[in-house]
Amino acid sequence: MKKVIALIVTLIITNVLWLFVFVHSAINHGVTMTYHNASYEYTIDALNQAIIVANENLVGKSINEVRDIIKLDVTGSKPFVKEGCLYISQLCLKLNDEQVVYQVEFE
């Protein structure tokens, strides 16, 4: 009788452990896929913004001209200046002393 009870307890414990492993694996997979999708969307936004900047040929234009051309970036935010760059989405449009764009970088 004791052996039967020990086998039943062992069976229950192993099933609980397998269930825990399954749940942990499912949660881990869900988090991984969420991160993957967010990364993919971030990359697509950056590519779309780069295409817009390339099509508008913003290098050599003043900051005011750029702001007139691109009022909002692909994420819906207004371009802003920080540390010598006009940020449009993930792109940094480097500004010289005359506030003219001379280079585009990805940040």
C-alpha positions as CSV (number, residue, x, y, z in Angstrom):
1,M,0.0,0.0,0.0
2,K,2.8,2.4,0.9
3,K,4.4,1.8,-2.5
4,V,1.2,2.7,-4.3
5,I,0.9,5.9,-2.4
6,A,4.5,6.8,-3.1
7,L,4.0,6.1,-6.8
8,I,0.8,8.2,-6.9
9,V,2.6,11.1,-5.1
10,T,5.6,10.8,-7.5
11,L,3.2,10.9,-10.4
12,I,1.4,14.0,-9.2
13,I,4.7,15.8,-8.5
14,T,6.2,15.0,-11.9
15,N,2.9,16.1,-13.6
16,V,3.0,19.4,-11.7
17,L,6.7,19.9,-12.7
18,W,5.9,19.2,-16.4
19,L,3.0,21.6,-16.2
20,F,5.3,24.3,-14.7
21,V,7.9,23.7,-17.5
22,F,5.1,24.0,-20.1
23,V,3.7,27.2,-18.6
24,H,7.2,28.7,-18.3
25,S,8.0,27.8,-21.9
26,A,4.8,29.4,-23.1
27,I,5.4,32.6,-21.2
28,N,9.0,32.8,-22.4
29,H,7.8,32.2,-26.0
30,G,5.2,35.0,-25.6
31,V,7.7,37.5,-24.3
32,T,10.2,36.6,-27.0
33,M,7.6,37.1,-29.8
34,T,6.5,40.4,-28.3
35,Y,10.1,41.6,-28.3
36,H,10.6,40.3,-31.8
37,N,7.5,42.1,-33.1
38,A,8.5,45.4,-31.4
39,S,12.0,45.2,-32.8
40,Y,10.5,44.6,-36.3
41,E,8.2,47.6,-36.0
42,Y,11.1,49.8,-34.8
43,T,13.2,48.7,-37.8
44,I,10.3,49.3,-40.3
45,D,9.7,52.8,-38.8
46,A,13.4,53.6,-39.1
47,L,13.5,52.4,-42.7
48,N,10.3,54.4,-43.6
49,Q,11.8,57.5,-42.0
50,A,15.1,57.0,-43.8
51,I,13.3,56.7,-47.2
52,I,11.3,59.9,-46.5
53,V,14.5,61.8,-45.6
54,A,16.2,60.4,-48.7
55,N,13.4,61.3,-51.0
56,E,13.2,64.9,-49.6
57,N,17.0,65.3,-50.0
58,L,17.3,67.2,-46.7
59,V,21.1,67.5,-46.7
60,G,22.0,71.1,-47.3
61,K,18.7,72.5,-46.1
62,S,18.2,74.7,-43.1
63,I,16.5,73.6,-40.0
64,N,13.5,75.7,-40.8
65,E,13.1,74.2,-44.2
66,V,13.4,70.7,-42.8
67,R,10.7,71.5,-40.2
68,D,8.4,72.9,-42.9
69,I,8.9,69.7,-45.0
70,I,8.7,67.2,-42.2
71,K,6.2,68.4,-39.6
72,L,5.8,65.0,-37.9
73,D,7.9,61.8,-38.1
74,V,6.6,58.4,-38.8
75,T,5.8,57.8,-35.1
76,G,3.7,61.0,-35.0
77,S,6.3,63.1,-33.0
78,K,7.6,66.5,-33.9
79,P,11.3,66.8,-34.8
80,F,13.4,68.2,-32.1
81,V,17.0,69.5,-31.7
82,K,19.4,68.0,-29.2
83,E,23.2,68.2,-29.0
84,G,23.6,69.5,-32.6
85,C,21.2,67.0,-34.2
86,L,17.7,67.4,-35.5
87,Y,16.0,64.2,-34.5
88,I,13.4,62.8,-36.8
89,S,12.3,59.4,-35.4
90,Q,15.5,57.4,-35.1
91,L,17.5,59.6,-37.5
92,C,19.9,62.3,-36.5
93,L,20.2,65.1,-39.0
94,K,23.5,66.7,-37.9
95,L,23.5,70.5,-38.0
96,N,26.5,72.8,-38.5
97,D,27.0,76.2,-37.0
98,E,24.6,77.8,-39.5
99,Q,21.9,75.3,-38.6
100,V,22.1,73.6,-41.9
101,V,21.9,69.8,-42.2
102,Y,25.2,68.3,-43.4
103,Q,24.9,64.6,-42.5
104,V,22.3,62.0,-41.6
105,E,23.0,59.3,-39.1
106,F,21.0,56.5,-37.5
107,E,20.7,56.6,-33.7
